[in-house]
Amino acid sequence: MLDPAVPTHNHHFLPWSSQVPNVEPITIVGGQGVYFEDHEGKRHLDFLSQLFFLNLGHGNRHVIAAVQRQAATLCTSSPTLHHAGVSAVGERLCGMLPAGMTRAFFTNSGSEANEIAMAMARLVTGRQKVLAKYRSYHGTTTGTLGVSGDPRRIALDAGHQPTVRFLDPYCYRCDFQMTFPSCRLHCADALERQIIMEGPDTIAALILEPFTGAAGGFPSPEGYLKQVRDICDRHGILMIADEVICGFGRTGAAFAVNHDDVAPDIMTLAKGLTSGYVPMGAAAVSGRVADHLRETALPLGCTYSGHPLACAAALATFDEYERLNTTANANTMGQILTARLEALAQRHPCVGDVRCRGLLACLELVRDKATRQPLVPFHATDPIVDAIKARFLACGLHLYTRASLVLIAPPLIIEEADLQEGLQRLDSVLEWVDEQI
């Protein structure tokens, strides 16, 4: 007989998981700052911002109060009506984005934002195909998962998505057996040759994460985004930057495209848009795209587009980003994080590569540093992955483990003492992994 005081998942589905998980998920009951508490009273250091979104940490009183005030005045509205909050969020957001981005379509999530972005690109260009990296994840809808290269798509891939996938700039395991920077971004040159062979006039858009998240955990090498931007311009292809994970200061710049001083045609956002306090996403577009779509009926919609509670959360989140100077803190703490992770890599045989920019980092685990044999082969399962997850849970460290990857993304408010505490816990788990290989 189950204890009724212990939460269960008997009557709801667990996303991205077996419904009889090998590692039971944490039941969260509350949190403050960079820590949260489970139903047994144990505190966990949130080294993942829940799922890359809780930039302001748990319990931010300014955002909570803003949502409460909004709920007491205008709790909801039809997307066909107008309210002051959605105008204010649109204006402030466009002021934060790269130059030339003038209008946003608000959604509930990053998946919907990417779905809307691809639909807009097809409307503007009259073309159908979308280019996407093999190592990518753009959402959980049929369209966005079908475009993604992430192997989780395979179980549902009906082969009907007009998608062309290309090899990414994965420098640790270069598909062209070359080394950056002496390669002179050969992968970008190969992309352009692929576009020419595919037929540029059939391709509506190229979508990419400037810092690949869960599908690989690696940033774009210097100059890559700029070269992709030039390729898209030469062939009339719209560039969609998926900043759902890496936007709003996560990488130590306002947006990850800023590292290469690139402005996309469409930028998709979510997660940090409201720090996750209320679900919200957006597809922001350049003036050129906005002008084209202004001249035609937009056959796109979303029941909760520009929801008043989400808008209140977004505006309060923007205020807090400014007040707390979170982008600068991500940059400063990111330098400490990078140095410490590189030191861990020197000490631990299981760490093959360290990839970090701001407060978004990835460790790639290996069985042999010399040969770079992965801890777990691509799209394979191994009991060691669940064992590693269990070790992190046991030591109260919440982060993302998948196959050979360990992804780290603490709240942007984290201070050095808590960062060091998390790294000490990580160190202890890596010691255990070393003993297994």
C-alpha positions in Angstrom: 0.0 0.0 0.0 1.4 3.4 -1.0 1.8 6.1 1.6 -0.8 8.8 0.5 1.6 11.4 1.8 4.2 10.4 -0.8 3.5 11.9 -4.2 3.2 9.4 -7.1 3.0 9.6 -10.9 0.4 6.9 -11.3 -2.1 9.2 -13.1 0.1 11.4 -15.3 2.9 10.7 -17.9 6.5 11.5 -17.3 8.0 13.4 -20.3 11.1 12.0 -22.1 11.2 9.0 -19.8 10.2 5.4 -19.3 6.9 5.4 -17.3 8.7 3.0 -14.9 11.9 5.0 -14.4 15.1 3.4 -13.2 15.8 6.5 -11.2 12.7 7.9 -9.5 12.2 11.7 -10.2 12.5 14.2 -7.4 9.3 15.6 -5.9 9.9 19.3 -5.5 7.9 21.2 -2.9 9.7 24.6 -2.7 12.8 26.5 -3.3 14.8 29.7 -2.6 17.6 31.1 -4.6 19.8 28.4 -6.1 18.4 25.6 -3.8 15.2 23.7 -3.9 13.6 21.2 -1.4 12.0 17.8 -2.0 9.1 16.3 -0.1 11.4 14.6 2.3 13.0 17.9 3.3 16.3 17.4 1.5 17.9 20.5 -0.1 19.2 20.2 -3.7 21.6 22.7 -5.4 20.0 23.6 -8.6 22.8 23.4 -11.1 20.5 23.3 -14.1 18.0 26.2 -13.4 15.4 23.4 -13.3 15.6 22.9 -17.1 17.7 25.8 -18.4 15.0 28.4 -17.5 15.1 29.5 -13.9 17.6 32.3 -14.5 16.5 34.3 -11.4 16.5 31.3 -9.1 13.6 30.1 -6.9 11.3 32.5 -5.1 12.1 35.8 -6.7 9.6 38.1 -4.9 9.5 40.8 -7.6 8.3 38.4 -10.3 5.9 36.6 -7.9 4.4 39.9 -6.8 4.0 41.1 -10.4 2.1 38.0 -11.3 -0.1 38.3 -8.2 -1.0 41.9 -9.1 -1.8 41.0 -12.6 -4.0 38.1 -11.6 -6.0 40.5 -9.3 -6.7 42.9 -12.2 -6.8 41.1 -15.6 -6.1 37.4 -15.1 -6.6 36.3 -18.8 -7.7 37.6 -22.2 -8.4 36.4 -25.7 -5.5 36.7 -28.0 -7.8 38.6 -30.4 -8.0 41.4 -27.9 -5.3 43.8 -26.8 -3.9 44.7 -23.4 -1.2 46.9 -22.2 1.1 44.1 -21.0 1.6 42.6 -24.4 2.5 45.9 -25.9 5.0 46.6 -23.2 6.7 43.2 -23.5 6.9 43.5 -27.3 8.5 47.0 -27.0 11.0 46.1 -24.3 11.9 42.8 -25.9 12.7 44.3 -29.3 14.8 46.9 -27.5 16.9 44.0 -26.1 17.4 42.0 -29.3 20.0 42.4 -32.0 19.5 45.5 -34.2 16.8 45.3 -36.8 14.4 43.0 -34.9 11.1 44.8 -34.7 8.2 42.5 -33.8 7.4 39.3 -31.9 4.8 36.6 -32.0 4.2 35.3 -28.5 3.6 31.6 -27.7 3.5 29.3 -24.7 6.8 27.5 -25.2 10.0 27.3 -27.2 8.6 24.4 -29.2 5.7 26.6 -30.4 8.0 29.5 -31.0 10.1 27.3 -33.4 7.0 25.9 -35.1 5.8 29.5 -35.7 9.2 30.6 -36.9 9.4 27.9 -39.5 5.9 28.6 -40.7 6.8 32.3 -41.0 9.9 31.5 -43.0 7.8 29.4 -45.4 5.2 32.2 -45.8 7.9 34.8 -46.5 10.0 32.7 -48.9 7.4 30.5 -50.6 9.8 27.6 -50.0 9.3 24.5 -47.9 12.6 22.9 -46.8 14.3 23.7 -43.5 18.0 23.1 -42.8 18.9 21.9 -39.4 22.0 20.4 -37.7 22.2 16.7 -37.0 23.0 17.5 -33.3 20.1 19.7 -32.5 16.8 19.9 -30.6 14.2 22.4 -31.4 11.0 21.2 -29.7 8.5 18.5 -28.9 5.9 19.2 -31.6 5.7 17.0 -34.6 7.2 19.7 -36.7 10.0 20.8 -34.4 11.0 17.3 -33.3 10.9 16.2 -37.0 13.3 19.0 -37.9 15.6 18.3 -34.9 18.5 15.9 -35.4 18.2 14.7 -31.8 17.8 10.9 -31.8 14.6 11.2 -29.7 12.9 12.1 -33.0 13.4 8.6 -34.4 10.6 6.9 -32.6 8.1 9.4 -34.1 9.8 10.3 -37.3 7.3 9.7 -40.1 9.7 11.1 -42.7 7.2 13.7 -43.9 9.1 16.8 -42.7 10.7 18.8 -45.5 14.0 18.8 -43.7 17.7 18.7 -44.8 20.2 18.0 -42.0 23.8 19.1 -42.1 26.9 18.3 -40.1 27.6 20.7 -37.3 30.7 22.4 -36.0 31.4 19.8 -33.3 35.0 20.5 -32.8 35.8 17.8 -30.3 34.5 15.1 -32.7 34.9 16.9 -36.1 33.0 14.9 -38.7 35.6 16.1 -41.3 38.6 15.0 -39.1 39.9 18.6 -39.0 41.0 20.9 -36.2 39.8 24.4 -35.4 41.0 27.1 -36.3 43.3 25.6 -38.9 40.2 24.0 -40.6 39.1 27.6 -41.5 35.5 26.5 -40.8 35.5 23.8 -43.4 32.1 22.7 -42.0 30.5 26.0 -43.1 32.0 25.6 -46.6 30.5 22.0 -46.7 27.2 23.4 -45.7 27.1 25.8 -48.6 28.0 23.0 -51.0 25.2 21.0 -49.6 22.8 23.9 -50.1 23.8 24.3 -53.7 23.3 20.6 -54.4 20.0 20.6 -52.6 18.8 23.6 -54.5 18.7 27.0 -52.7 15.4 27.9 -54.1 13.8 25.0 -52.3 15.0 26.0 -48.8 13.0 28.4 -46.7 15.2 28.6 -43.6 18.2 27.4 -41.7 17.6 26.9 -37.9 20.3 26.4 -35.4 21.2 26.9 -31.7 24.1 29.3 -31.4 25.1 27.1 -28.4 23.8 23.6 -28.9 22.0 22.6 -25.8 20.8 19.1 -24.8 21.8 17.6 -28.1 25.5 18.1 -27.6 26.4 21.0 -25.3 28.8 22.9 -27.5 29.1 26.6 -28.7 29.6 27.7 -32.2 33.3 28.3 -32.9 34.3 31.9 -33.5 33.3 33.1 -36.9 30.9 30.2 -37.7 27.6 32.1 -37.2 28.9 35.0 -39.2 29.8 32.7 -42.1 26.3 31.0 -41.9 24.7 34.4 -41.9 26.6 35.2 -45.2 25.6 31.9 -46.7 21.9 32.5 -45.9 22.1 35.9 -47.4 23.7 34.7 -50.6 21.0 32.1 -51.2 17.9 34.0 -49.9 17.5 31.6 -47.0 16.1 33.0 -43.7 18.3 32.4 -40.6 16.5 31.3 -37.5 18.5 31.5 -34.2 17.0 29.2 -31.6 18.0 31.0 -28.3 15.4 29.2 -26.2 18.2 27.8 -23.9 21.1 30.2 -24.6 19.3 33.6 -24.6 18.8 36.3 -21.9 22.4 36.3 -20.7 23.0 32.6 -20.2 26.2 32.6 -22.2 27.6 35.9 -20.7 26.2 38.0 -23.5 22.6 39.2 -23.9 22.1 36.6 -26.6 24.4 34.0 -27.9 24.4 35.4 -31.4 26.0 38.6 -30.0 29.3 36.7 -29.5 29.6 36.8 -33.3 27.8 40.1 -33.8 25.1 38.4 -35.9 21.5 39.4 -36.3 19.2 36.5 -37.5 16.0 37.0 -39.5 14.0 35.2 -36.8 15.0 34.5 -33.2 13.1 32.1 -31.0 12.9 32.6 -27.2 11.3 31.0 -24.2 12.6 29.7 -20.8 14.5 32.8 -19.7 11.9 35.1 -21.2 10.0 34.8 -17.9 12.6 32.9 -15.9 10.1 30.1 -16.1 7.7 31.6 -13.6 4.9 31.5 -16.2 5.1 29.6 -19.5 5.9 31.9 -22.4 7.8 31.8 -25.7 8.3 34.2 -28.6 9.4 34.3 -32.3 10.9 37.7 -32.9 11.5 38.8 -36.5 13.5 41.3 -38.4 11.9 44.4 -40.1 12.0 42.6 -43.5 10.0 39.6 -42.2 7.7 41.8 -40.3 7.0 44.0 -43.3 6.2 40.9 -45.5 3.8 39.4 -42.9 2.1 42.8 -42.3 0.9 42.7 -45.9 -0.9 39.4 -45.7 -3.3 37.6 -43.3 -1.3 35.7 -40.8 -2.6 32.1 -40.7 -1.0 31.4 -37.3 -2.4 31.5 -33.8 -2.1 30.5 -30.2 -4.9 30.5 -27.6 -2.7 32.0 -24.9 -0.5 34.3 -27.1 0.5 37.3 -25.0 -1.3 35.9 -21.9 -1.5 38.7 -19.2 0.1 36.7 -16.5 3.0 35.7 -18.7 3.5 39.3 -19.8 3.6 40.4 -16.2 6.2 37.8 -15.4 8.3 38.8 -18.5 8.3 42.5 -17.6 9.2 41.8 -14.0 11.9 39.4 -15.2 13.4 42.1 -17.4 13.5 44.4 -14.5 15.3 41.9 -12.4 17.8 41.1 -15.1 18.7 44.8 -15.1 18.6 45.3 -11.3 20.8 42.2 -10.6 23.0 42.6 -13.6 22.6 38.9 -14.4 24.4 38.9 -17.8 27.6 40.4 -16.2 27.3 37.9 -13.3 27.0 35.0 -15.8 30.1 36.2 -17.5 32.1 36.6 -14.3 30.9 33.3 -12.8 31.3 31.6 -16.2 35.0 32.4 -16.1 35.3 30.7 -12.7 33.2 27.8 -13.9 35.4 27.3 -17.0 38.6 27.3 -15.1 37.3 24.9 -12.5 35.9 22.5 -15.1 39.1 22.5 -17.1 41.0 21.7 -13.8 38.6 18.8 -13.2 39.3 17.6 -16.7 43.0 17.5 -16.0 42.3 15.4 -12.8 39.7 13.0 -14.1 40.4 10.4 -16.8 36.6 10.2 -17.5 36.4 13.8 -18.7 37.2 14.0 -22.4 36.1 17.6 -23.2 35.0 20.8 -21.4 32.7 23.2 -23.3 31.7 26.4 -21.5 30.4 29.8 -22.3 29.0 32.0 -19.5 26.9 29.8 -17.2 26.2 27.1 -19.8 28.6 24.2 -19.8 29.0 20.6 -20.8 31.4 17.8 -19.8 31.7 15.0 -22.3 32.6 11.8 -20.6 34.8 9.2 -22.1 36.2 5.7 -21.4 39.6 6.6 -22.9 40.9 10.1 -23.3 43.5 9.1 -25.9 41.0 7.5 -28.3 38.0 9.6 -27.2 35.9 6.5 -26.9 32.6 7.8 -25.5 31.3 6.7 -22.2 28.1 5.6 -24.0 27.9 5.2 -27.8 25.6 7.6 -29.7 21.9 6.7 -29.4 22.7 3.8 -27.0 21.7 3.0 -23.5 24.0 1.9 -20.6 23.2 1.3 -16.9 26.1 3.6 -16.0 24.0 6.6 -17.1 21.3 5.8 -14.5 24.0 5.1 -11.9 25.5 8.6 -12.5 22.0 10.2 -12.2 21.5 8.4 -8.9 24.9 9.6 -7.6 24.0 13.2 -8.4 20.6 12.9 -6.7 22.2 11.3 -3.6 24.6 14.2 -3.2 21.9 16.8 -3.8 23.1 18.2 -7.1 20.5 18.8 -9.8 22.0 18.9 -13.4 21.4 17.2 -16.7 22.9 13.8 -17.6 22.3 12.1 -20.9 24.4 9.4 -22.5 28.0 10.8 -22.3 27.0 14.4 -21.5 26.7 16.3 -18.2 25.2 19.7 -18.8 25.5 22.5 -16.2 23.3 25.7 -16.2 22.9 27.2 -12.7 20.7 30.3 -12.1 22.3 33.5 -13.3 22.2 34.8 -9.8 24.6 32.2 -8.4 27.5 33.4 -6.3 30.9 31.9 -6.1 30.5 30.0 -2.8 27.5 28.1 -4.2 29.2 27.6 -7.5 32.2 26.1 -5.8 29.9 23.9 -3.6 28.3 22.5 -6.7 31.7 21.8 -8.3 32.9 19.9 -5.2 29.8 17.7 -5.5 30.4 17.2 -9.2 34.1 16.3 -8.4 33.0 13.5 -6.1 30.7 11.9 -8.7 33.5 12.1 -11.3 35.8 10.2 -8.9 33.2 7.4 -8.9 33.0 7.4 -12.7 36.8 7.2 -13.0 36.6 4.0 -11.0 34.1 2.5 -13.4 36.0 3.0 -16.7 
